[in-house]
Amino acid sequence: MIDRRGLAAILVAGAITLPGTILRGSPVICPFRRVTGLPCPACGLTRSWQAAAHLRVTESLADHPLGAATLLGAVAIALDGGDGTTRLTERRDVQLLAAALWMVTWGWRLAR
């Protein structure tokens, strides 16, 4: 089984190597968006990660406001040496703050 560091590394590598032309013309595959016509909390993350990985920050933020930040978080997880200290991602206060930020961002995206 792949641990969280390995999964993060695979996802970051995918964002770096995935050509943007594949994503721009692809159909919507999000079930929530297909049914409601509204973006789910994660809609646009793949395109946002790919744009951020190629240093197109404005495009990344347009695709998903939290895309570049979550990509940086995934890089941090992938590079975590596992020295036995409590990881930032394991702290309950950080998890609650991230969840609240995620929901506020989703609400903002739905309202615009």
For each residue, the residues with C-beta under 8 A, 3 or more apart:
1:
2: 6 7 10
3: 6 7
4: 7 8 77
5: 8 9 77 78 79 80 82
6: 2 3 9 10 78
7: 2 3 4 10 11
8: 4 5 11 12 74 75 77 78
9: 5 6 12 13 78
10: 2 6 7 13 14
11: 7 8 14 15 49 74
12: 8 9 15 16 49 53 71 74 75 78
13: 9 10 16 17
14: 10 11 17 18
15: 11 12 18 46 49 50 52 53 71
16: 12 13 53 54
17: 13 14
18: 14 15 22 23 46 50
19: 22 23
20: 23 24 47 50 51 54
21: 24 25
22: 18 19 25 26
23: 18 19 20 26 46 47 50
24: 20 21 47
25: 21 22
26: 22 23 29
27:
28: 33 34
29: 26 34
30: 33 34 39 40 42 43
31: 34 35
32: 35 36 38 39 40 43
33: 28 30 36 37 38 39 40 43
34: 28 29 30 31
35: 31 32
36: 32 33
37: 33
38: 32 33 110
39: 30 32 33 43 44 106 109 110
40: 30 32 33 43 106
41: 102 103 105 106
42: 30 45 64
43: 30 32 33 39 40 64
44: 39 47 48 63 64 67
45: 42 48 49 63 64 66 67 70
46: 15 18 23 49 50
47: 20 23 24 44 50 51 63 64 67
48: 44 45 51 52 60 61 63 64 66 67 68 71
49: 11 12 15 45 46 52 53 60 67 70 71 74
50: 15 18 20 23 46 47 53 54
51: 20 47 48 54 56 57 59 60 63 67
52: 15 48 49 55 56 57 60 67 68 71
53: 12 15 16 49 50 71
54: 16 20 50 51
55: 52
56: 51 52 59 60
57: 51 52 60 61 68
58: 61 62
59: 51 56 62 63
60: 48 49 51 52 56 57 63 64 67 68 71
61: 48 57 58 64 65 67 68
62: 58 59
63: 44 45 47 48 51 59 60 67
64: 42 43 44 45 47 48 60 61 67
65: 61 105 108 109
66: 45 48 69 70 101 102 105
67: 44 45 47 48 49 51 52 60 61 63 64 70 71
68: 48 52 57 60 61 71 72
69: 66 72 73
70: 45 49 66 67 73 74
71: 12 15 48 49 52 53 60 67 68 74 75
72: 68 69 75 76
73: 69 70 76 77 89
74: 8 11 12 49 70 71 77 78
75: 8 12 71 72 78 79
76: 72 73 79 80 88
77: 4 5 8 73 74 80 87 89
78: 5 6 8 9 12 74 75
79: 5 75 76
80: 5 76 77 87
81:
82: 5
83:
84:
85:
86: 90 91
87: 77 80 90 91
88: 76 91 94
89: 73 77 94 95
90: 86 87 95
91: 86 87 88 94 95
92: 95 96
93: 96 97
94: 88 89 91 97 98
95: 89 90 91 92 98 99
96: 92 93 99 100
97: 93 94 100 101
98: 94 95 101 102
99: 95 96 102 103
100: 96 97 103 104
101: 66 97 98 104 105
102: 41 66 98 99 105 106
103: 41 99 100 106 107
104: 100 101 107 108
105: 41 65 66 101 102 108 109
106: 39 40 41 102 103 109 110
107: 103 104 110 111
108: 65 104 105 111 112
109: 39 65 105 106 112
110: 38 39 106 107
111: 107 108
112: 108 109
